[in-house]
Amino acid sequence: EKTYHKGSVYDPIIDQFLESGQELVEISIEGKRPGYVVTQLDRRINTRKLDIVASRGGGFVYLEKKTTEPT
């Protein structure tokens, strides 16, 4: 069982994304504005120095792997 910092509901979301092997996922957190969610995700991503990026568009929040190679 993994343990997280108190109040960080975003770590499990990030972990699920990393474990899924997906390049891009759409997430929504009930009762939270997309801008707020992106800010919180960015904070956790930066703290953990992960190669992913959080963004928003059309009222949704996305987690995406940073691509290191040109496509």
N, C-alpha and C positions, 0 to 999 in steps of 0.2 A: 504494500500500500504506500503510495507516494504521499508526502506531506508538503504542504504549501504554506507560504506566509499567510497569516491571518488576513482575511478579507480579499485575497487575490483569487477571484473566481475565474480569472482569465488564463491562469497557468494550465488548468485542465483542457481548456479550449485549444490552446497552443499545442499542448502535448498530443491531443487527439489528431490535430492537423498534421503534425510531424510524423506521427505513427501511421497515418492513413496512406502516405505515399502520393497523395494528390498534389498537383501543381498549384491549384487554385480552389478555394472553397468559399462559399457564401455563408455568413453567419448572421443570426439576429438574436438579440438579447431583449426579452420582453421588458418594456418599461424604461429602456435606456435609449437615448438619442444616438444615432450613428456616430456623430462627431465625438461624443463622450467615449463611446466604445473604442473607436480608433485611437484616441489619446491614451486610454488605459492599456490597450494592447501594445501600442508603441513603447510605452513605459516598460512593460514586462519584456518585450523583445530586446530593447536596448540593455536592460539590466542583465539579461541572460545571453547577450551578444549572439543572437540567432540570425541566420541568413534568410529571414522572411520579412515581408512588409505587409502592413495593414493599410487598407485604403477603403474609401467609401464611394458609392455611386448609386443614384436612384433610390436612396433610402435604405440601401443595404450596406453591410460591411463585408469586406473580402480579406482573406488571408492568402498571400501568394508567396511562393518561393522565389527568392532572387535568382535570376539566371546568370550564371557566370560565363557561359559560352554563348556566342552569337547563334541565333537560330537560323 
